[in-house]
Amino acid sequence: MAFFNKKNKKEKKGFFSRRKHEFEEEKEELSEDIAEKGSAPSGDIEEAISEREQAVLEEELRRRTEAEEAAKKEREAAIALAAEAAQLAALTQDVEEMKEIYEEEEDKKEEEEIPEAETVSVEVSEQPEEEIRSEKKSIFSKIREGLRKTKESMMLRIQNVLSSFTKIDEDLFDELLETMIMGDMGVETSEAICNALRKRIKERGITDPSDIMSLIQEIISEMLGEDKSLELTTKPSVIMVIGVNGAGKTTTIGKLCHQLKADGKKVIVAAADTFRAAAIDQLEVWTQRSGVELVKHAEGSDPGAVVYDAIDAAKARGCDVLICDTAGRLHNKKNLMQELAKINRIISTRAEGCAVETLLVLDATTGQNAVNQARLFKETADISGIVLTKLDGTAKGGIIVSIKNELDIPVKLIGVGEKIDDLQPFCAEDFVNALFEKEER
């Protein structure tokens, strides 16, 4: 784009210079002709020169206008191409997610086709005890596996820093600070941890760097504070799910529906993301898979109207939980926030007295960008909790500490895998233990 702008400027500059030079030559020739003839009055000379100047100015203005219009069209074309590319990327992601869902459904159907007698026989006589235990993994083991990359990236580096020093000095703190920042703890949170470390080391008279690791674990545990679970104390209770496109909102809703249904709750979902292509279809697949009801309107409908109807349906059908999907167009912040505010007003009016959770879904792989997203959403939305997805696929799990410390928003759910039961309640104690657990040798 810059190349074309420079080219236009050079062409305009060259044209104006040539026209100016040609005008000066014509002016001299006209003056010489008049001087030779000696008959034209001075007023006619000035008028002729003025007309020529006006013609040149008009020609310059016309050329400048044409050049600006051409540059404007080039910019608009580039913006349109970028928008099409972004839309295509989002659509591709939706297709991939739906493909995975359908493949899992096919695998599930194949498993169900196995005769019951065969299944019982395998479970009783052939299946090893170790395999049975692996199928019944504890929540802690899933969290530990999900945080493996974070542990290998950040915690082992911290341990290496501590083991490379024989005394505690400012060089050690500088190394620790840099390592924590690189682990996506954030500058503010990393500095807070190091300041707390200095204070406790002085208070307790610690001189051995190897004793610092336990202090870091202690400080992070205090920063995370007490766990906060979903508040579903009324019937119905409302969960509004917000977040940017691609963070995993629809997948999170599907997994949450599955878990709530397994807990014996009657769930209904409002498909209020009416703008994103295939969002309603994708959500419908998840709700059918989880065996819960869905309230939807046509694509492009008013999201507020969908939520309005869903609240009435939840009351009429005696549902325990209403989950509302929303649009995630963060690039158009003003309209998005107005839309969220409108949905909030409808919930407060139609579901007055009901417990309301506003969950912000963040992609853990985006690191500190996820913290910035949370900061933006917090400006206009009353966020009650964070859902951190794709934690198993990133080494940036340290943002959990950063979110809690800098924004004081609790992480309530974490995604530690792609399976339908891999959405887990966040437990700060398990999180810290998984990070600081010593590897078995």
C-alpha positions as a Markdown table, in Angstrom:
| # | Residue | x | y | z |
|---|---|---|---|---|
| 1 | Met | 0.0 | 0.0 | 0.0 |
| 2 | Ala | 2.9 | 2.3 | 0.9 |
| 3 | Phe | 4.4 | 1.7 | -2.5 |
| 4 | Phe | 1.3 | 2.8 | -4.4 |
| 5 | Asn | 1.0 | 5.9 | -2.2 |
| 6 | Lys | 4.7 | 6.9 | -2.8 |
| 7 | Lys | 4.2 | 6.3 | -6.6 |
| 8 | Asn | 1.1 | 8.5 | -6.6 |
| 9 | Lys | 3.0 | 11.3 | -4.8 |
| 10 | Lys | 5.9 | 11.1 | -7.2 |
| 11 | Glu | 3.6 | 11.2 | -10.2 |
| 12 | Lys | 1.7 | 14.2 | -8.8 |
| 13 | Lys | 5.0 | 16.0 | -7.9 |
| 14 | Gly | 6.4 | 15.4 | -11.4 |
| 15 | Phe | 3.2 | 16.6 | -13.1 |
| 16 | Phe | 3.0 | 19.8 | -11.0 |
| 17 | Ser | 6.6 | 20.6 | -11.6 |
| 18 | Arg | 6.3 | 20.2 | -15.4 |
| 19 | Arg | 3.1 | 22.2 | -15.5 |
| 20 | Lys | 4.7 | 25.0 | -13.5 |
| 21 | His | 7.7 | 25.1 | -15.9 |
| 22 | Glu | 5.5 | 25.1 | -19.0 |
| 23 | Phe | 3.4 | 27.9 | -17.5 |
| 24 | Glu | 6.4 | 30.0 | -16.9 |
| 25 | Glu | 7.6 | 29.5 | -20.5 |
| 26 | Glu | 4.1 | 30.4 | -21.9 |
| 27 | Lys | 4.0 | 33.5 | -19.6 |
| 28 | Glu | 7.4 | 34.7 | -21.0 |
| 29 | Glu | 6.4 | 34.0 | -24.6 |
| 30 | Leu | 3.1 | 35.9 | -24.1 |
| 31 | Ser | 4.9 | 38.9 | -22.6 |
| 32 | Glu | 7.5 | 39.0 | -25.5 |
| 33 | Asp | 4.7 | 38.9 | -28.1 |
| 34 | Ile | 2.9 | 41.7 | -26.4 |
| 35 | Ala | 6.1 | 43.7 | -26.0 |
| 36 | Glu | 6.9 | 43.3 | -29.7 |
| 37 | Lys | 3.4 | 44.3 | -30.8 |
| 38 | Gly | 3.3 | 47.2 | -28.3 |
| 39 | Ser | -0.5 | 47.5 | -28.8 |
| 40 | Ala | -2.1 | 45.5 | -25.9 |
| 41 | Pro | -2.9 | 47.4 | -22.8 |
| 42 | Ser | -1.5 | 46.3 | -19.4 |
| 43 | Gly | -4.9 | 45.2 | -18.1 |
| 44 | Asp | -5.3 | 42.7 | -21.0 |
| 45 | Ile | -1.8 | 41.2 | -20.1 |
| 46 | Glu | -2.7 | 40.7 | -16.5 |
| 47 | Glu | -6.1 | 39.2 | -17.4 |
| 48 | Ala | -4.5 | 36.7 | -19.8 |
| 49 | Ile | -1.9 | 35.7 | -17.2 |
| 50 | Ser | -4.7 | 35.3 | -14.6 |
| 51 | Glu | -6.7 | 33.0 | -16.9 |
| 52 | Arg | -3.6 | 30.8 | -17.5 |
| 53 | Glu | -2.9 | 30.6 | -13.8 |
| 54 | Gln | -6.5 | 29.6 | -13.1 |
| 55 | Ala | -6.4 | 26.9 | -15.8 |
| 56 | Val | -3.3 | 25.5 | -14.3 |
| 57 | Leu | -4.7 | 25.5 | -10.8 |
| 58 | Glu | -7.9 | 23.8 | -12.0 |
| 59 | Glu | -5.8 | 21.1 | -13.7 |
| 60 | Glu | -3.7 | 20.6 | -10.6 |
| 61 | Leu | -6.9 | 20.2 | -8.5 |
| 62 | Arg | -8.4 | 17.7 | -10.9 |
| 63 | Arg | -5.2 | 15.6 | -10.9 |
| 64 | Arg | -5.0 | 15.7 | -7.1 |
| 65 | Thr | -8.6 | 14.7 | -6.7 |
| 66 | Glu | -8.1 | 11.7 | -9.1 |
| 67 | Ala | -5.0 | 10.6 | -7.2 |
| 68 | Glu | -6.7 | 10.8 | -3.8 |
| 69 | Glu | -9.7 | 8.8 | -5.1 |
| 70 | Ala | -7.4 | 6.1 | -6.5 |
| 71 | Ala | -5.5 | 5.8 | -3.2 |
| 72 | Lys | -8.8 | 5.6 | -1.3 |
| 73 | Lys | -10.0 | 2.8 | -3.5 |
| 74 | Glu | -6.8 | 0.9 | -3.0 |
| 75 | Arg | -7.1 | 1.3 | 0.8 |
| 76 | Glu | -10.8 | 0.1 | 0.7 |
| 77 | Ala | -9.8 | -2.9 | -1.4 |
| 78 | Ala | -7.0 | -3.9 | 1.1 |
| 79 | Ile | -9.4 | -3.6 | 4.1 |
| 80 | Ala | -12.0 | -5.7 | 2.3 |
| 81 | Leu | -9.4 | -8.4 | 1.5 |
| 82 | Ala | -8.3 | -8.4 | 5.2 |
| 83 | Ala | -11.9 | -8.8 | 6.4 |
| 84 | Glu | -12.6 | -11.6 | 4.0 |
| 85 | Ala | -9.4 | -13.4 | 5.2 |
| 86 | Ala | -10.4 | -13.0 | 8.8 |
| 87 | Gln | -13.9 | -14.3 | 8.1 |
| 88 | Leu | -12.5 | -17.3 | 6.1 |
| 89 | Ala | -10.2 | -18.1 | 9.0 |
| 90 | Ala | -13.1 | -18.1 | 11.5 |
| 91 | Leu | -15.3 | -20.2 | 9.2 |
| 92 | Thr | -12.4 | -22.7 | 8.8 |
| 93 | Gln | -12.1 | -23.0 | 12.5 |
| 94 | Asp | -15.9 | -23.6 | 12.8 |
| 95 | Val | -15.7 | -26.3 | 10.2 |
| 96 | Glu | -12.8 | -28.0 | 11.9 |
| 97 | Glu | -14.6 | -28.0 | 15.3 |
| 98 | Met | -17.8 | -29.4 | 13.8 |
| 99 | Lys | -15.8 | -32.0 | 12.0 |
| 100 | Glu | -14.2 | -33.1 | 15.3 |
| 101 | Ile | -17.7 | -33.3 | 16.9 |
| 102 | Tyr | -19.1 | -35.4 | 14.1 |
| 103 | Glu | -16.1 | -37.8 | 14.2 |
| 104 | Glu | -16.5 | -38.2 | 17.9 |
| 105 | Glu | -20.3 | -38.9 | 17.4 |
| 106 | Glu | -19.4 | -41.6 | 14.8 |
| 107 | Asp | -16.9 | -43.2 | 17.2 |
| 108 | Lys | -19.5 | -43.2 | 20.0 |
| 109 | Lys | -22.1 | -44.8 | 17.7 |
| 110 | Glu | -19.6 | -47.6 | 16.8 |
| 111 | Glu | -18.9 | -48.2 | 20.5 |
| 112 | Glu | -22.7 | -48.5 | 21.2 |
| 113 | Glu | -23.1 | -51.1 | 18.4 |
| 114 | Ile | -20.8 | -53.6 | 20.3 |
| 115 | Pro | -23.0 | -56.3 | 21.9 |
| 116 | Glu | -23.7 | -55.8 | 25.6 |
| 117 | Ala | -22.5 | -59.4 | 26.4 |
| 118 | Glu | -19.1 | -58.7 | 24.8 |
| 119 | Thr | -18.6 | -55.4 | 26.6 |
| 120 | Val | -19.4 | -57.0 | 30.0 |
| 121 | Ser | -17.1 | -59.9 | 29.3 |
| 122 | Val | -14.2 | -57.6 | 28.5 |
| 123 | Glu | -14.8 | -55.4 | 31.5 |
| 124 | Val | -14.9 | -58.4 | 33.9 |
| 125 | Ser | -12.3 | -60.7 | 32.6 |
| 126 | Glu | -9.9 | -59.1 | 30.2 |
| 127 | Gln | -9.5 | -55.4 | 31.1 |
| 128 | Pro | -6.4 | -54.9 | 33.3 |
| 129 | Glu | -6.7 | -53.2 | 36.6 |
| 130 | Glu | -4.2 | -50.5 | 35.6 |
| 131 | Glu | -6.4 | -49.6 | 32.6 |
| 132 | Ile | -9.5 | -49.4 | 34.8 |
| 133 | Arg | -7.6 | -47.0 | 37.1 |
| 134 | Ser | -6.4 | -44.9 | 34.2 |
| 135 | Glu | -10.0 | -44.5 | 33.0 |
| 136 | Lys | -10.9 | -43.2 | 36.5 |
| 137 | Lys | -8.3 | -40.4 | 36.6 |
| 138 | Ser | -8.7 | -38.0 | 39.3 |
| 139 | Ile | -9.3 | -34.3 | 38.6 |
| 140 | Phe | -5.9 | -33.6 | 40.0 |
| 141 | Ser | -4.2 | -35.9 | 37.5 |
| 142 | Lys | -5.9 | -34.2 | 34.6 |
| 143 | Ile | -4.9 | -30.8 | 35.9 |
| 144 | Arg | -1.4 | -32.0 | 36.3 |
| 145 | Glu | -1.2 | -33.3 | 32.8 |
| 146 | Gly | -2.8 | -30.1 | 31.5 |
| 147 | Leu | -0.2 | -27.9 | 33.2 |
| 148 | Arg | 2.8 | -30.1 | 32.1 |
| 149 | Lys | 3.9 | -27.6 | 29.4 |
| 150 | Thr | 3.6 | -24.6 | 31.9 |
| 151 | Lys | 5.6 | -26.6 | 34.4 |
| 152 | Glu | 8.3 | -27.5 | 32.0 |
| 153 | Ser | 8.6 | -24.0 | 30.6 |
| 154 | Met | 8.3 | -21.8 | 33.7 |
| 155 | Met | 8.7 | -23.7 | 36.9 |
| 156 | Leu | 11.8 | -25.8 | 35.8 |
| 157 | Arg | 13.4 | -22.6 | 34.6 |
| 158 | Ile | 12.8 | -21.0 | 38.0 |
| 159 | Gln | 14.3 | -24.1 | 39.6 |
| 160 | Asn | 17.4 | -23.8 | 37.3 |
| 161 | Val | 17.8 | -20.2 | 38.2 |
| 162 | Leu | 17.8 | -21.0 | 41.9 |
| 163 | Ser | 20.2 | -23.9 | 41.6 |
| 164 | Ser | 22.7 | -21.7 | 39.6 |
| 165 | Phe | 23.2 | -19.3 | 42.6 |
| 166 | Thr | 25.0 | -19.9 | 45.8 |
| 167 | Lys | 23.8 | -16.8 | 47.6 |
| 168 | Ile | 20.7 | -14.6 | 47.5 |
| 169 | Asp | 21.4 | -11.2 | 45.9 |
| 170 | Glu | 19.9 | -8.7 | 43.5 |
| 171 | Asp | 21.2 | -10.7 | 40.5 |
| 172 | Leu | 19.2 | -13.6 | 41.6 |
| 173 | Phe | 16.0 | -11.5 | 41.9 |
| 174 | Asp | 16.6 | -10.1 | 38.4 |
| 175 | Glu | 16.9 | -13.6 | 37.0 |
| 176 | Leu | 13.7 | -14.7 | 38.8 |
| 177 | Leu | 11.8 | -11.6 | 37.6 |
| 178 | Glu | 12.8 | -12.2 | 34.0 |
| 179 | Thr | 11.9 | -15.9 | 34.1 |
| 180 | Met | 8.5 | -15.2 | 35.6 |
| 181 | Ile | 7.7 | -12.5 | 33.0 |
| 182 | Met | 8.8 | -14.9 | 30.2 |
| 183 | Gly | 6.4 | -17.5 | 31.7 |
| 184 | Asp | 3.5 | -15.0 | 31.2 |
| 185 | Met | 3.0 | -14.1 | 34.8 |
| 186 | Gly | 3.0 | -10.5 | 33.7 |
| 187 | Val | 5.3 | -7.6 | 34.8 |
| 188 | Glu | 3.0 | -6.4 | 37.6 |
| 189 | Thr | 2.4 | -9.9 | 39.1 |
| 190 | Ser | 6.1 | -10.9 | 38.7 |
| 191 | Glu | 7.3 | -7.8 | 40.5 |
| 192 | Ala | 4.7 | -8.4 | 43.3 |
| 193 | Ile | 6.0 | -11.9 | 43.8 |
| 194 | Cys | 9.6 | -10.8 | 43.9 |
| 195 | Asn | 8.8 | -8.0 | 46.4 |
| 196 | Ala | 7.0 | -10.4 | 48.6 |
| 197 | Leu | 10.0 | -12.8 | 48.3 |
| 198 | Arg | 12.4 | -10.1 | 49.5 |
| 199 | Lys | 10.3 | -9.3 | 52.5 |
| 200 | Arg | 9.8 | -12.9 | 53.6 |
| 201 | Ile | 13.5 | -13.8 | 53.0 |
| 202 | Lys | 14.5 | -10.9 | 55.3 |
| 203 | Glu | 11.9 | -11.8 | 57.9 |
| 204 | Arg | 12.8 | -15.4 | 58.1 |
| 205 | Gly | 16.5 | -15.0 | 57.7 |
| 206 | Ile | 16.8 | -17.3 | 54.7 |
| 207 | Thr | 20.2 | -17.5 | 53.1 |
| 208 | Asp | 20.0 | -20.6 | 50.9 |
| 209 | Pro | 18.5 | -20.1 | 47.4 |
| 210 | Ser | 17.2 | -23.6 | 47.4 |
| 211 | Asp | 14.7 | -22.6 | 50.1 |
| 212 | Ile | 13.1 | -19.9 | 47.9 |
| 213 | Met | 11.0 | -22.3 | 45.8 |
| 214 | Ser | 8.7 | -23.1 | 48.8 |
| 215 | Leu | 8.3 | -19.4 | 49.4 |
| 216 | Ile | 7.2 | -18.8 | 45.8 |
| 217 | Gln | 4.6 | -21.6 | 46.1 |
| 218 | Glu | 3.4 | -20.0 | 49.3 |
| 219 | Ile | 3.0 | -16.5 | 47.7 |
| 220 | Ile | 1.2 | -17.8 | 44.6 |
| 221 | Ser | -1.2 | -19.8 | 46.8 |
| 222 | Glu | -2.1 | -16.7 | 48.7 |
| 223 | Met | -2.5 | -14.6 | 45.5 |
| 224 | Leu | -5.0 | -17.1 | 44.1 |
| 225 | Gly | -7.0 | -17.1 | 47.3 |
| 226 | Glu | -10.1 | -19.3 | 47.9 |
| 227 | Asp | -11.8 | -21.2 | 45.2 |
| 228 | Lys | -15.1 | -19.9 | 43.9 |
| 229 | Ser | -17.6 | -22.3 | 42.2 |
| 230 | Leu | -20.5 | -21.4 | 39.9 |
| 231 | Glu | -23.4 | -19.9 | 41.8 |
| 232 | Leu | -26.5 | -21.9 | 40.7 |
| 233 | Thr | -28.7 | -21.3 | 43.8 |
| 234 | Thr | -32.0 | -20.4 | 42.0 |
| 235 | Lys | -34.3 | -22.0 | 39.6 |
| 236 | Pro | -33.6 | -21.0 | 36.9 |
| 237 | Ser | -30.0 | -19.7 | 37.3 |
| 238 | Val | -28.6 | -17.8 | 34.4 |
| 239 | Ile | -25.1 | -18.2 | 32.9 |
| 240 | Met | -24.1 | -15.6 | 30.3 |
| 241 | Val | -21.0 | -16.7 | 28.3 |
| 242 | Ile | -18.9 | -13.9 | 26.7 |
| 243 | Gly | -15.6 | -13.8 | 25.0 |
| 244 | Val | -13.9 | -13.1 | 21.6 |
| 245 | Asn | -14.5 | -15.4 | 18.6 |
| 246 | Gly | -12.2 | -18.4 | 18.6 |
| 247 | Ala | -11.6 | -18.5 | 22.4 |
| 248 | Gly | -13.8 | -21.6 | 22.7 |
| 249 | Lys | -17.2 | -20.2 | 23.9 |
| 250 | Thr | -19.3 | -22.7 | 22.0 |
| 251 | Thr | -17.2 | -25.7 | 23.0 |
| 252 | Thr | -17.2 | -24.6 | 26.6 |
| 253 | Ile | -21.0 | -24.3 | 26.6 |
| 254 | Gly | -21.4 | -27.8 | 25.1 |
| 255 | Lys | -19.1 | -29.3 | 27.8 |
| 256 | Leu | -20.8 | -27.3 | 30.6 |
| 257 | Cys | -24.2 | -28.6 | 29.4 |
| 258 | His | -22.9 | -32.2 | 29.5 |
| 259 | Gln | -21.6 | -31.8 | 33.1 |
| 260 | Leu | -24.8 | -30.0 | 34.4 |
| 261 | Lys | -27.0 | -32.7 | 32.8 |
| 262 | Ala | -24.8 | -35.4 | 34.4 |
| 263 | Asp | -25.4 | -33.6 | 37.7 |
| 264 | Gly | -29.2 | -34.1 | 37.2 |
| 265 | Lys | -29.9 | -30.5 | 36.2 |
| 266 | Lys | -32.4 | -29.5 | 33.5 |
| 267 | Val | -30.6 | -27.2 | 31.1 |
| 268 | Ile | -31.7 | -24.9 | 28.3 |
| 269 | Val | -29.4 | -22.9 | 26.0 |
| 270 | Ala | -30.1 | -19.5 | 24.2 |
| 271 | Ala | -28.3 | -19.2 | 20.9 |
| 272 | Ala | -27.8 | -15.5 | 21.1 |
| 273 | Asp | -24.7 | -15.4 | 18.9 |
| 274 | Thr | -26.8 | -14.7 | 15.8 |
| 275 | Phe | -24.1 | -13.0 | 13.7 |
| 276 | Arg | -21.2 | -15.4 | 13.4 |
| 277 | Ala | -21.5 | -17.8 | 10.5 |
| 278 | Ala | -22.5 | -21.4 | 11.6 |
| 279 | Ala | -22.5 | -20.4 | 15.3 |
| 280 | Ile | -26.1 | -21.5 | 15.8 |
| 281 | Asp | -25.6 | -24.8 | 13.9 |
| 282 | Gln | -22.5 | -25.6 | 15.9 |
| 283 | Leu | -24.3 | -24.9 | 19.2 |
| 284 | Glu | -27.2 | -27.1 | 18.0 |
| 285 | Val | -24.8 | -30.0 | 17.5 |
| 286 | Trp | -23.4 | -29.6 | 21.0 |
| 287 | Thr | -26.9 | -29.4 | 22.6 |
| 288 | Gln | -28.1 | -32.4 | 20.8 |
| 289 | Arg | -25.0 | -34.3 | 21.9 |
| 290 | Ser | -25.5 | -33.3 | 25.5 |
| 291 | Gly | -29.3 | -33.9 | 25.4 |
| 292 | Val | -30.4 | -30.4 | 26.4 |
| 293 | Glu | -32.9 | -28.0 | 24.9 |
| 294 | Leu | -32.0 | -25.1 | 22.6 |
| 295 | Val | -33.8 | -21.8 | 21.9 |
| 296 | Lys | -32.8 | -20.2 | 18.6 |
| 297 | His | -34.0 | -17.7 | 16.0 |
| 298 | Ala | -32.9 | -17.2 | 12.4 |
| 299 | Glu | -29.4 | -16.0 | 11.7 |
| 300 | Gly | -29.0 | -12.3 | 12.0 |
| 301 | Ser | -31.9 | -12.0 | 14.5 |
| 302 | Asp | -31.8 | -9.7 | 17.5 |
| 303 | Pro | -29.8 | -11.5 | 20.3 |
| 304 | Gly | -31.9 | -9.8 | 23.0 |
| 305 | Ala | -35.0 | -11.3 | 21.6 |
| 306 | Val | -33.5 | -14.8 | 21.7 |
| 307 | Val | -32.5 | -14.3 | 25.4 |
| 308 | Tyr | -36.0 | -12.9 | 26.2 |
| 309 | Asp | -37.7 | -16.0 | 24.7 |
| 310 | Ala | -35.2 | -18.3 | 26.4 |
| 311 | Ile | -35.9 | -16.9 | 29.8 |
| 312 | Asp | -39.6 | -17.4 | 29.4 |
| 313 | Ala | -39.0 | -21.0 | 28.1 |
| 314 | Ala | -36.7 | -21.8 | 31.1 |
| 315 | Lys | -39.4 | -20.7 | 33.5 |
| 316 | Ala | -42.3 | -22.5 | 31.7 |
| 317 | Arg | -40.4 | -25.7 | 31.4 |
| 318 | Gly | -39.0 | -25.7 | 34.9 |
| 319 | Cys | -35.3 | -25.6 | 33.9 |
| 320 | Asp | -32.6 | -25.4 | 36.5 |
| 321 | Val | -30.0 | -23.5 | 34.4 |
| 322 | Leu | -30.2 | -21.2 | 31.4 |
| 323 | Ile | -27.0 | -20.7 | 29.4 |
| 324 | Cys | -26.8 | -17.7 | 27.0 |
| 325 | Asp | -24.3 | -17.7 | 24.2 |
| 326 | Thr | -23.2 | -14.2 | 23.0 |
| 327 | Ala | -21.4 | -12.7 | 20.1 |
| 328 | Gly | -17.7 | -12.0 | 20.4 |
| 329 | Arg | -16.9 | -9.2 | 18.0 |
| 330 | Leu | -14.2 | -7.4 | 20.1 |
| 331 | His | -12.9 | -5.5 | 17.1 |
| 332 | Asn | -16.2 | -3.6 | 17.2 |
| 333 | Lys | -16.1 | -2.8 | 20.9 |
| 334 | Lys | -18.8 | -0.2 | 21.1 |
| 335 | Asn | -21.5 | -2.2 | 19.4 |
| 336 | Leu | -20.5 | -5.4 | 21.3 |
| 337 | Met | -20.6 | -3.7 | 24.7 |
| 338 | Gln | -24.0 | -2.1 | 23.9 |
| 339 | Glu | -25.3 | -5.5 | 22.9 |
| 340 | Leu | -24.0 | -7.1 | 26.2 |
| 341 | Ala | -25.6 | -4.2 | 28.2 |
| 342 | Lys | -28.9 | -4.8 | 26.4 |
| 343 | Ile | -28.8 | -8.6 | 27.2 |
| 344 | Asn | -28.0 | -7.8 | 30.8 |
| 345 | Arg | -31.0 | -5.5 | 31.1 |
| 346 | Ile | -33.3 | -8.2 | 29.7 |
| 347 | Ile | -31.9 | -10.7 | 32.2 |
| 348 | Ser | -32.3 | -8.4 | 35.1 |
| 349 | Thr | -35.9 | -7.6 | 34.1 |
| 350 | Arg | -37.2 | -11.0 | 32.9 |
| 351 | Ala | -35.1 | -13.1 | 35.4 |
| 352 | Glu | -35.3 | -10.8 | 38.4 |
| 353 | Gly | -34.1 | -12.5 | 41.6 |
| 354 | Cys | -32.3 | -15.3 | 39.7 |
| 355 | Ala | -28.6 | -16.0 | 40.3 |
| 356 | Val | -26.6 | -14.7 | 37.3 |
| 357 | Glu | -23.1 | -15.8 | 36.3 |
| 358 | Thr | -21.2 | -13.8 | 33.7 |
| 359 | Leu | -18.3 | -16.1 | 32.5 |
| 360 | Leu | -15.6 | -14.7 | 30.3 |
| 361 | Val | -14.0 | -17.4 | 28.1 |
| 362 | Leu | -10.3 | -16.8 | 27.4 |
| 363 | Asp | -7.8 | -18.8 | 25.3 |
| 364 | Ala | -4.8 | -19.7 | 27.5 |
| 365 | Thr | -2.5 | -19.9 | 24.4 |
| 366 | Thr | -2.8 | -16.2 | 23.8 |
| 367 | Gly | -0.9 | -15.4 | 27.1 |
| 368 | Gln | -0.9 | -11.8 | 28.2 |
| 369 | Asn | -3.3 | -10.9 | 25.4 |
| 370 | Ala | -5.9 | -12.9 | 27.3 |
| 371 | Val | -5.3 | -10.7 | 30.3 |
| 372 | Asn | -5.8 | -7.6 | 28.1 |
| 373 | Gln | -9.1 | -9.0 | 26.8 |
| 374 | Ala | -10.3 | -9.6 | 30.4 |
| 375 | Arg | -9.4 | -6.0 | 31.2 |
| 376 | Leu | -11.4 | -4.7 | 28.3 |
| 377 | Phe | -14.5 | -6.7 | 29.0 |
| 378 | Lys | -14.3 | -5.8 | 32.7 |
| 379 | Glu | -14.8 | -2.1 | 31.7 |
| 380 | Thr | -18.4 | -2.7 | 30.8 |
| 381 | Ala | -19.4 | -6.2 | 31.9 |
| 382 | Asp | -19.8 | -7.4 | 35.5 |
| 383 | Ile | -17.6 | -10.5 | 35.1 |
| 384 | Ser | -18.1 | -13.1 | 37.9 |
| 385 | Gly | -15.6 | -15.7 | 36.7 |
| 386 | Ile | -13.1 | -16.8 | 34.0 |
| 387 | Val | -13.1 | -19.9 | 31.9 |
| 388 | Leu | -9.6 | -20.6 | 30.7 |
| 389 | Thr | -9.6 | -23.0 | 27.7 |
| 390 | Lys | -6.8 | -24.9 | 26.0 |
| 391 | Leu | -4.6 | -24.9 | 29.1 |
| 392 | Asp | -3.2 | -28.3 | 28.1 |
| 393 | Gly | -1.8 | -26.9 | 24.8 |
| 394 | Thr | 0.2 | -24.0 | 26.2 |
| 395 | Ala | 3.2 | -23.1 | 28.4 |
| 396 | Lys | 1.4 | -19.9 | 29.5 |
| 397 | Gly | -0.6 | -21.2 | 32.4 |
| 398 | Gly | 1.0 | -18.5 | 34.6 |
| 399 | Ile | -1.7 | -16.1 | 33.4 |
| 400 | Ile | -4.1 | -17.6 | 35.9 |
| 401 | Val | -2.0 | -15.9 | 38.6 |
| 402 | Ser | -1.8 | -12.7 | 36.6 |
| 403 | Ile | -5.6 | -12.5 | 36.1 |
| 404 | Lys | -6.4 | -13.0 | 39.7 |
| 405 | Asn | -3.7 | -10.6 | 41.0 |
| 406 | Glu | -4.2 | -7.8 | 38.5 |
| 407 | Leu | -8.0 | -7.9 | 37.9 |
| 408 | Asp | -9.3 | -9.8 | 41.0 |
| 409 | Ile | -11.4 | -12.1 | 38.8 |
| 410 | Pro | -11.5 | -15.7 | 39.9 |
| 411 | Val | -10.9 | -18.5 | 37.5 |
| 412 | Lys | -13.8 | -20.9 | 37.9 |
| 413 | Leu | -13.4 | -23.4 | 35.1 |
| 414 | Ile | -10.4 | -24.6 | 33.1 |
| 415 | Gly | -10.1 | -26.7 | 29.9 |
| 416 | Val | -7.4 | -29.4 | 30.2 |
| 417 | Gly | -8.2 | -31.4 | 27.0 |
| 418 | Glu | -10.5 | -31.8 | 24.0 |
| 419 | Lys | -12.8 | -34.5 | 25.5 |
| 420 | Ile | -16.3 | -33.6 | 26.6 |
| 421 | Asp | -15.4 | -34.2 | 30.3 |
| 422 | Asp | -12.1 | -32.2 | 30.2 |
| 423 | Leu | -13.7 | -29.0 | 31.4 |
| 424 | Gln | -12.9 | -29.0 | 35.1 |
| 425 | Pro | -13.7 | -26.7 | 38.1 |
| 426 | Phe | -10.6 | -24.7 | 39.0 |
| 427 | Cys | -8.9 | -25.7 | 42.3 |
| 428 | Ala | -6.2 | -23.3 | 43.4 |
| 429 | Glu | -4.6 | -25.9 | 45.6 |
| 430 | Asp | -4.4 | -28.5 | 42.9 |
| 431 | Phe | -3.1 | -25.9 | 40.4 |
| 432 | Val | -0.2 | -24.9 | 42.7 |
| 433 | Asn | 0.6 | -28.5 | 43.7 |
| 434 | Ala | 0.7 | -29.5 | 40.0 |
| 435 | Leu | 3.1 | -26.7 | 39.2 |
| 436 | Phe | 5.4 | -27.3 | 42.1 |
| 437 | Glu | 5.2 | -31.1 | 42.4 |
| 438 | Lys | 8.6 | -32.7 | 42.1 |
| 439 | Glu | 9.1 | -35.0 | 39.2 |
| 440 | Glu | 9.5 | -38.7 | 40.1 |
| 441 | Arg | 12.8 | -40.1 | 39.0 |
